[in-house]
């Protein structure tokens, strides 16, 4: 018998004796591959969807537009408290109030035992308070549509409702695109957006620059923001600079919803001081509700449509 034949017979004997072990080893390897594929795919899917590992049950939303976002995502049941002026949707008024960003009631916040506080434009006081009390805080930037979209998606990720957040962002984009499409062929009137004016005078005229949500929405609505090029987001402007730019439309939000005829008369009387402005001469001054027009959030598409209606004196569908 040759060495080759001996080796072949020895290998056959070994294979025959250890066949069960070899089959078991092969089967184990196959199972491992299958399980890795299943659970590896699942883990990758979870990573792709960036699902938050923590489940929050008691959150505080300090800004009105953040409160609206959480409601729009269907997570209102976990809101334990809200900040001042959180009055939309109407049910938000039934939530415990913890004060405003500038003057929060830390005692009230503690009594609500929050596991997360969501805020935009956070003060150092709130930041330090959360740090000392080991309360998680989510700080967001809502100025401009890009930041709004990112904030909605961040909240969706945090509260495990990413699908709803994606849908909300897509809805807003569609609404804004539709407004922009409808005004694309219209003339672009010069617009002055008046803010924080003290009634009875035209001193301390505040406005919104081009980098603000309102400034962006004026452009989307088919208007030309006459102070779009200023460096400051919310500058105070002079009457002289207003006269030089000569707005054709003035939009001045006021608190309290619908303006009474008496209040409207007083506001128009103030603007009569600048009777040379095209907007004043042609009666193109509007006083929308500031609690709506100044809240970029889930209703931002409706805000753009309202601005377009005022800017063009046409009903935008």
C-alpha positions in Angstrom: 0.0 0.0 0.0 1.4 3.3 -1.0 1.7 6.3 1.4 -1.0 8.1 -0.6 -3.4 5.2 -0.2 -2.7 5.1 3.5 -3.4 8.8 3.9 -6.7 8.5 2.0 -7.9 5.6 4.2 -6.9 7.5 7.3 -8.8 10.6 6.2 -11.9 8.5 5.5 -11.8 6.9 8.9 -11.5 10.3 10.6 -14.3 11.8 8.5 -16.6 8.8 9.3 -15.9 9.0 13.0 -16.3 12.8 13.4 -19.1 13.3 10.8 -21.7 14.3 13.5 -19.3 16.9 14.9 -18.6 18.3 11.4 -22.3 18.5 10.6 -23.0 20.2 13.9 -20.2 22.8 13.4 -21.5 23.6 9.9 -25.1 23.9 11.1 -24.0 26.3 13.9 -22.1 28.4 11.4 -25.2 28.6 9.2 -27.4 29.6 12.1 -24.9 32.3 13.2 -24.9 33.8 9.7 -28.7 33.9 9.6 -29.0 35.4 13.1 -26.4 38.0 12.3 -28.3 38.9 9.1 -31.6 39.3 11.0 -30.3 41.2 14.0 -27.7 43.1 12.1 -30.3 44.4 9.7 -32.6 45.3 12.6 -29.8 47.2 14.4 -28.8 49.0 11.1 -32.5 49.9 10.6 -32.6 51.4 14.1 -29.4 53.3 13.5 -30.7 54.6 10.2 -33.9 55.8 11.9 -32.0 57.3 14.8 -34.5 56.2 17.4 -34.0 57.6 20.8 -33.2 55.0 23.4 -34.9 56.9 26.2 -38.6 57.2 26.5 -39.8 60.6 27.9 -43.0 60.8 29.9 -43.0 64.3 31.4 -41.6 67.1 29.2 -41.9 70.9 29.5 -42.1 73.0 26.4 -41.2 76.7 27.1 -41.9 78.3 23.7 -45.3 78.6 22.0 -44.1 77.3 18.7 -42.3 74.3 20.3 -45.5 73.5 22.1 -47.3 73.6 18.8 -44.7 71.3 17.2 -45.1 68.7 20.0 -48.9 68.8 19.6 -48.5 68.5 15.8 -46.4 65.4 16.3 -49.1 63.8 18.4 -47.1 63.8 21.7 -49.2 66.2 23.7 -50.0 63.6 26.3 -46.4 63.8 27.7 -46.4 67.6 28.1 -46.4 68.2 31.8 -46.0 71.9 31.6 -45.7 74.8 29.2 -44.3 78.4 29.1 -46.1 81.7 29.0 -48.2 82.4 25.9 -48.6 78.8 24.9 -52.2 79.1 23.9 -52.4 77.0 20.7 -53.8 74.5 20.1 -56.5 75.6 22.7 -55.8 72.5 24.8 -52.4 73.9 25.6 -54.0 76.5 27.8 -55.1 73.7 30.1 -51.5 72.6 30.8 -49.7 73.9 33.9 -47.8 77.1 33.2 -44.2 77.5 34.4 -43.6 81.1 33.4 -41.5 82.4 30.6 -38.0 82.0 29.4 -36.9 85.2 31.1 -38.9 84.7 34.3 -39.5 80.9 34.8 -40.8 79.5 38.0 -38.2 77.0 39.0 -40.3 75.9 41.9 -43.2 75.1 39.6 -40.8 73.3 37.2 -39.5 71.1 40.0 -43.0 70.3 41.2 -43.8 68.8 37.7 -40.8 66.5 37.9 -39.9 66.8 34.2 -37.5 64.4 32.5 -36.9 66.8 29.6 -37.2 70.6 29.0 -37.4 71.8 25.4 -36.6 75.4 24.7 -35.6 77.8 22.0 -33.5 80.9 22.9 -32.7 79.5 26.3 -31.5 81.8 29.0 -28.4 81.0 31.0 -30.6 80.8 34.1 -32.6 77.8 32.7 -29.4 76.2 31.4 -27.7 76.4 34.8 -30.9 75.3 36.6 -31.2 72.2 34.5 -27.5 71.4 35.0 -27.7 71.7 38.8 -30.9 69.6 39.0 -29.7 67.0 36.5 -32.7 67.7 34.2 -32.1 67.0 30.5 -32.5 70.1 28.3 -33.0 70.2 24.5 -32.0 73.7 23.1 -33.2 74.5 19.6 -32.9 77.3 17.1 -36.1 78.1 15.2 -35.1 81.2 13.2 -35.5 80.5 9.5 -37.2 77.6 7.8 -33.9 75.5 7.7 -33.6 75.7 11.4 -37.3 75.0 11.9 -37.1 71.8 9.8 -34.0 70.6 11.7 -35.7 71.4 15.0 -38.9 69.4 14.1 -36.7 66.4 13.1 -34.7 66.7 16.3 -37.8 66.7 18.4 -39.2 63.8 16.4 -36.0 61.8 17.0 -36.0 62.7 20.7 -39.6 61.7 21.3 -39.5 58.6 19.0 -41.9 60.0 16.4 -39.5 60.5 13.5 -42.1 59.4 10.9 -44.5 62.1 12.1 -41.7 64.6 12.1 -40.8 63.8 8.5 -44.4 64.1 7.4 -44.8 67.5 9.2 -41.7 68.8 7.5 -42.8 67.6 4.1 -46.3 69.2 4.6 -44.7 72.6 5.5 -42.4 72.4 2.5 -45.4 71.7 0.2 -47.4 74.5 1.6 -44.6 77.1 1.3 -43.8 75.9 -2.2 -47.4 76.3 -3.2 -47.5 79.9 -1.9 -44.3 80.7 -3.7 -45.7 79.2 -6.9 -48.9 81.2 -6.8 -47.2 84.5 -6.4 -44.3 83.8 -8.8 -45.7 86.0 -11.6 -46.9 88.9 -9.3 -45.2 92.2 -8.8 -43.1 92.3 -5.6 -44.2 95.3 -3.5 -41.8 96.9 -1.0 -42.8 95.7 2.5 -42.1 97.1 5.9 -42.7 94.8 8.8 -43.2 96.9 11.9 -42.4 95.3 15.3 -42.5 96.4 19.0 -43.7 99.9 18.2 -45.0 101.9 21.2 -48.5 103.1 20.5 -49.0 106.8 20.0 -45.7 107.5 18.3 -43.4 106.3 15.5 -40.3 106.2 17.6 -38.4 103.0 18.2 -39.5 101.3 15.0 -38.4 97.7 15.1 -38.4 95.4 12.1 -37.3 92.0 10.9 -34.2 91.6 8.8 -33.5 89.2 6.0 -32.1 86.4 8.2 -35.3 86.1 10.2 -38.2 83.7 9.7 -40.5 86.7 8.9 -38.0 88.2 6.5 -37.8 84.9 4.7 -41.6 84.5 4.6 -42.1 87.9 3.2 -39.9 86.9 0.2 -41.7 83.5 -0.1 -45.0 85.5 -0.1 -43.9 87.6 -3.0 -42.8 90.8 -1.2 -39.6 92.7 -1.0 -38.5 93.2 2.6 -37.0 96.7 2.5 -34.7 96.0 5.4 -33.5 92.5 4.2 -29.9 93.7 3.8 -29.3 95.0 7.3 -26.8 93.1 9.5 -29.0 92.8 12.6 -31.8 90.3 12.8 -34.2 92.7 14.5 -32.9 96.3 14.0 -34.5 99.5 15.2 -34.8 101.8 12.2 -35.4 105.5 11.9 -38.3 107.3 10.2 -35.8 108.8 7.8 -34.6 105.4 6.6 -38.3 104.4 6.2 -39.0 107.4 4.1 -36.0 106.7 1.9 -37.1 103.1 1.2 -40.8 104.1 0.8 -42.7 100.9 1.5 -45.8 100.1 -0.5 -47.1 97.8 2.2 -46.8 98.1 6.0 -47.6 95.0 8.2 -47.8 95.6 11.9 -48.8 92.7 14.1 -50.7 93.5 17.2 -51.7 91.4 20.3 -55.2 90.3 21.1 -56.5 88.9 17.8 -58.9 90.9 15.7 -58.3 94.7 15.9 -61.4 96.8 16.9 -62.4 99.7 14.7 -61.4 102.1 17.5 -57.9 100.6 17.9 -57.4 100.5 14.1 -58.3 104.2 14.0 -55.6 105.0 16.6 -53.0 102.9 14.8 -53.7 104.5 11.5 -53.6 108.0 13.1 -50.0 107.2 14.3 -48.9 106.3 10.8 -50.5 109.5 9.4 -47.4 111.2 10.7 -45.6 109.7 7.7 -48.2 110.6 5.1 -45.7 110.7 2.3 -45.2 106.9 2.4 -46.9 105.0 -0.4 -48.4 102.5 2.0 -50.0 105.3 4.0 -51.3 107.2 1.0 -52.8 104.1 -0.5 -54.2 102.7 2.8 -52.0 99.5 2.6 -51.4 99.1 6.3 -52.4 95.8 7.9 -52.7 94.7 11.6 -52.6 90.9 11.9 -52.7 89.0 15.2 -49.1 88.7 16.4 -49.8 85.5 18.3 -50.3 83.9 14.9 -48.0 85.8 12.5 -45.0 85.8 14.8 -45.0 82.0 15.5 -43.0 80.1 12.9 -44.0 76.5 13.6 -46.4 73.9 12.2 -48.6 76.8 10.9 -45.8 78.6 9.0 -47.4 77.7 5.7 -50.6 79.4 6.7 -48.5 82.4 7.9 -46.9 82.7 4.4 -50.4 82.5 2.8 -51.7 85.3 5.1 -48.7 87.5 4.3 -49.3 86.9 0.6 -52.9 87.9 0.9 -51.9 91.2 2.6 -49.0 91.9 0.3 -50.9 91.4 -3.0 -54.5 92.1 -2.0 -55.4 88.8 -3.5 -56.8 85.6 -2.0 -54.1 83.0 -2.1 -55.6 79.5 -2.1 
